[in-house]
Amino acid sequence: MRDLNAVIGSHDLLLVTLDTLRYDVAAELAEAGRTPNLTAVLPGGRWERRHAPGSFTYASHAAIFAGFLPTPDGPGPHPRPFAATFPGSASTGQGTWVFDAADLPTGLARAGYHTVCVGGVGFFNKLTPLGSALPGLFAESHWEPEFGVTDPASLEHQIGRVAQIMARQPPGRRLFLFLNVSALHQPNWFHLDGATREHGDSRASHAAALEYVDRHIGRLLGLMRRPCLVIICSDHGTAYGEDGHTGHRIGHEVVWTVPYGEFVLP
């Protein structure tokens, strides 16, 4: 693990959650060369296999925003990059950046960062009290219907908003930008050529949605200022019939096993 104490204050931070992305699908596409833009920036061109801190969006993001990113799947303990002050924490190491707040956005704000959320799935839509809880952790938050799960061009719309946000950032202020990518979440059938609504979502359309994300992720990274620490991961996976299961919010291998990548844009 890199020493985050040497990063905070000197780097911008970009956290991207590819909502619902399964590890097995991400790894297979990387190996097959179907996600060239992601593999070009991932260390060694590979996703790291990790375990999600929750089995659905709200639970997982509540944990992530408290500093509990997906956990490496090997035996621990595993020091965390970020951690709130918590007596007896076994995962706070020498390289952990410790913040004295209940959540990471607040901790970074107190360290001088401007915090921005660009939402995707319904838990970020700000249309209800629940949909406002996670965006409310940030100084600035954005959501539009075209950022959500039903728009086939959702990521393009989200990146368009990021471009506007980046254009007005003062050079002397550090930025923490969070983007929740909704494209992989159901419905995703429309990303697969030849699929119809009646055909429904499938593992194949999930993979096609990741290919869609890969086609546009380069533009997102190109908008970021340097140096920037980038963390791209999934919050949880989802089932497409495995052992009779469909969806997530269950304790199944395809739900709790997620891809993780971390790198610095110099």
C-alpha positions in Angstrom: 0.0 0.0 0.0 1.3 3.5 -0.9 1.8 6.0 1.9 -1.3 8.2 1.7 0.2 10.7 4.1 2.5 11.7 1.2 -0.4 12.0 -1.2 -3.1 14.0 0.8 -2.5 17.7 0.2 -0.2 17.2 -2.8 -2.5 15.3 -5.1 -6.1 15.6 -6.4 -8.2 12.5 -5.7 -10.5 10.7 -8.1 -12.7 7.9 -6.8 -14.8 6.0 -9.4 -17.2 3.3 -8.5 -18.3 1.1 -11.4 -21.6 0.2 -9.8 -22.4 -3.5 -9.8 -19.3 -4.6 -11.8 -18.4 -8.2 -11.2 -14.8 -9.2 -10.8 -15.0 -12.2 -13.1 -16.4 -10.2 -16.0 -13.9 -7.4 -15.5 -10.9 -9.9 -15.4 -12.1 -11.9 -18.4 -12.5 -8.7 -20.5 -9.1 -7.4 -19.5 -7.5 -10.7 -20.4 -9.2 -10.8 -23.7 -8.2 -7.3 -24.6 -11.7 -6.0 -24.7 -11.1 -3.2 -22.3 -7.9 -1.7 -23.6 -8.2 1.8 -22.0 -8.7 0.4 -18.5 -5.9 -2.1 -18.8 -3.6 0.6 -20.1 -3.8 2.4 -16.7 -4.3 -0.5 -14.3 -1.1 -1.6 -12.6 0.3 -4.5 -14.6 -2.8 -4.2 -16.9 -4.8 -6.3 -14.4 -7.6 -5.8 -11.9 -6.9 -6.7 -8.3 -9.4 -9.2 -6.8 -11.0 -7.8 -3.7 -14.0 -8.3 -1.4 -16.8 -5.7 -1.3 -17.6 -4.0 2.0 -21.3 -4.3 1.3 -23.6 -6.3 -1.0 -25.6 -3.4 -2.4 -24.9 0.3 -3.3 -26.0 2.1 -0.2 -24.2 -0.2 2.3 -21.1 -0.4 0.3 -20.7 3.3 -0.3 -21.5 4.1 3.3 -18.5 1.9 4.2 -16.3 3.3 1.4 -17.0 6.8 2.6 -15.9 5.8 6.1 -12.6 4.6 4.7 -13.5 0.9 4.2 -12.6 0.4 0.5 -12.9 -3.2 -0.9 -10.6 -5.5 1.0 -7.8 -7.6 -0.6 -9.0 -11.2 -0.8 -5.9 -12.7 0.8 -5.4 -13.2 4.5 -5.0 -9.9 6.5 -5.0 -7.7 8.3 -4.8 -5.3 5.4 -3.9 -1.6 6.2 -6.4 0.8 4.7 -5.5 3.9 2.6 -8.0 6.1 4.6 -9.3 5.6 8.1 -11.4 7.6 10.5 -10.0 7.9 14.0 -11.2 4.8 15.8 -9.5 3.3 18.9 -8.3 -0.2 18.3 -8.5 -0.2 14.5 -6.5 -3.2 13.3 -6.4 -1.8 9.7 -4.9 1.6 10.4 -1.2 1.4 9.4 1.7 3.7 9.1 0.7 4.7 5.5 -2.9 5.2 6.4 -4.2 8.8 6.2 -6.2 9.2 9.4 -9.0 11.8 9.5 -10.9 13.0 12.5 -14.4 13.0 11.1 -17.2 10.5 10.5 -16.7 10.3 6.8 -13.9 10.7 4.2 -15.4 13.7 2.3 -15.7 15.7 5.5 -12.2 14.7 6.5 -10.8 15.7 3.1 -12.7 19.0 3.3 -11.1 19.8 6.6 -7.7 19.1 4.9 -8.5 21.8 2.3 -10.1 19.7 -0.4 -13.2 20.7 -2.4 -15.4 17.7 -2.4 -17.7 16.9 -5.4 -20.1 14.0 -6.1 -21.4 13.1 -9.5 -24.1 10.6 -8.9 -25.4 7.7 -11.0 -27.7 5.1 -9.5 -30.8 6.0 -7.4 -29.0 6.3 -4.1 -27.4 9.5 -5.5 -30.4 11.0 -7.2 -31.3 13.6 -4.4 -35.0 13.0 -5.1 -35.7 11.6 -1.6 -34.2 11.8 1.8 -32.4 8.5 1.3 -31.3 9.5 -2.2 -29.8 12.7 -0.6 -27.9 11.0 2.3 -24.7 10.0 0.4 -24.5 13.1 -1.9 -25.1 15.2 1.3 -21.6 14.2 2.5 -20.1 16.4 -0.3 -19.7 20.2 -0.6 -21.1 20.0 -4.1 -23.2 17.2 -5.7 -24.8 16.6 -9.1 -27.4 14.3 -10.5 -29.6 14.4 -13.6 -32.0 11.7 -15.0 -29.6 11.2 -17.9 -26.9 10.2 -15.4 -29.0 7.3 -14.2 -29.4 3.6 -15.1 -32.0 4.0 -17.8 -29.9 6.2 -20.2 -27.7 4.3 -22.6 -25.3 7.3 -22.7 -25.2 7.8 -19.0 -21.4 7.9 -18.6 -21.0 10.4 -21.5 -23.5 12.7 -19.8 -21.7 12.3 -16.4 -18.3 13.0 -18.0 -19.8 16.1 -19.6 -20.7 17.4 -16.2 -17.2 16.5 -14.9 -15.8 18.7 -17.7 -17.8 21.6 -16.5 -16.7 21.0 -12.9 -13.0 20.8 -13.8 -13.2 24.0 -15.9 -14.0 26.1 -12.9 -11.6 24.6 -10.3 -9.1 27.2 -9.0 -5.5 26.0 -9.4 -4.6 26.4 -5.7 -7.4 24.2 -4.3 -7.1 20.4 -4.1 -10.1 18.4 -5.4 -11.7 15.2 -4.3 -14.0 14.0 -7.1 -16.3 11.0 -6.7 -18.1 9.5 -9.7 -20.7 6.7 -9.4 -20.9 5.1 -12.8 -24.4 3.7 -13.4 -23.9 2.0 -16.8 -23.3 -1.5 -15.5 -26.3 -1.6 -13.2 -29.5 -3.1 -14.5 -31.0 -2.4 -17.0 -28.0 -2.9 -19.2 -29.4 -5.0 -22.0 -29.3 -2.0 -24.4 -25.5 -2.1 -24.4 -25.5 -5.5 -26.1 -26.0 -5.5 -29.9 -29.1 -7.3 -30.9 -30.6 -7.5 -27.4 -34.1 -6.3 -26.7 -36.0 -5.3 -23.5 -37.8 -8.7 -23.7 -34.4 -10.4 -23.9 -33.4 -8.7 -20.6 -30.1 -8.3 -18.9 -27.4 -11.0 -18.9 -23.8 -11.6 -18.2 -23.1 -10.8 -21.8 -24.9 -7.4 -21.6 -23.0 -6.7 -18.3 -19.8 -7.3 -20.3 -21.0 -5.0 -23.1 -21.7 -2.3 -20.6 -18.1 -2.5 -19.3 -16.9 -2.2 -22.9 -19.0 1.0 -23.2 -17.4 2.3 -20.0 -14.0 1.5 -21.4 -14.6 3.5 -24.6 -15.2 6.7 -22.5 -13.0 6.3 -19.4 -10.0 7.9 -21.2 -11.9 11.1 -21.6 -12.6 11.2 -17.8 -9.0 10.6 -16.9 -7.8 13.2 -19.4 -9.9 15.8 -17.6 -8.2 15.4 -14.3 -5.4 17.6 -13.1 -2.0 16.2 -12.3 -0.8 14.7 -10.0 -4.0 12.8 -9.2 -4.5 9.6 -7.2 -7.1 7.5 -9.0 -9.1 4.6 -7.4 -11.4 2.7 -9.7 -13.4 -0.2 -8.1 -16.8 -1.8 -7.9 -19.0 -1.5 -4.9 -20.5 -5.0 -5.4 -21.3 -7.5 -8.1 -24.5 -9.0 -9.2 -25.9 -12.4 -10.1 -27.3 -13.5 -13.5 -28.8 -16.9 -12.5 -25.9 -18.4 -10.6 -27.3 -20.9 -8.1 -30.7 -19.6 -9.0 -29.9 -16.0 -7.8 -30.6 -12.8 -9.8 -29.4 -9.4 -8.6 -27.5 -8.5 -5.5 -28.0 -7.7 -1.7 -27.1 -11.4 -1.2 -24.0 -13.2 0.1 -22.9 -14.8 -3.1 -19.4 -15.1 -4.6 -20.3 -13.1 -7.7 -21.7 -10.3 -5.4 -18.9 -10.0 -2.8 -15.9 -10.4 -5.2 -15.1 -7.1 -7.0 -12.3 -5.5 -9.1 -10.1 -2.8 -7.7 -7.5 -0.6 -9.3 -5.3 2.2 -7.9 -2.8 4.4 -9.7 -1.4 7.9 -10.0 -1.8 10.2 -13.0 1.6 12.0 -13.0 
